[in-house]
């Protein structure tokens, strides 16, 4: 399997190319349920993003920003941030600091329709 194929999310992999189930494992059904055996997907890499917020502004305004300028992102300080996998919202979380590094603590997991 090429690196590009390994990074393709399982939901986008055509059924004809899906890997066979591991010995003793359950095959995926037509509705995408795997029967609980997800170990075969353990090495697939996905991009995880945490979105603090966003704002639309005219490029003219952006080009006038200087060092120290603050861009308001339109999100309340106590509001959960969005957690995305490969560009798709999957959870909500709050910013946390661990040993001088920024992280995200998952507070809510979204369903397949992107709803709580």
Secondary structure, DSSP 8 states (H G I E B T S, - for coil): --HHHHTS-GGGS-GGGS----TT-----TTS--TT--GGGTT----EEEE-------HHHHHT--TT-----S--TTS-EEEEETTEEEEEEEEEEETTEEEEEEEEE--TTS--
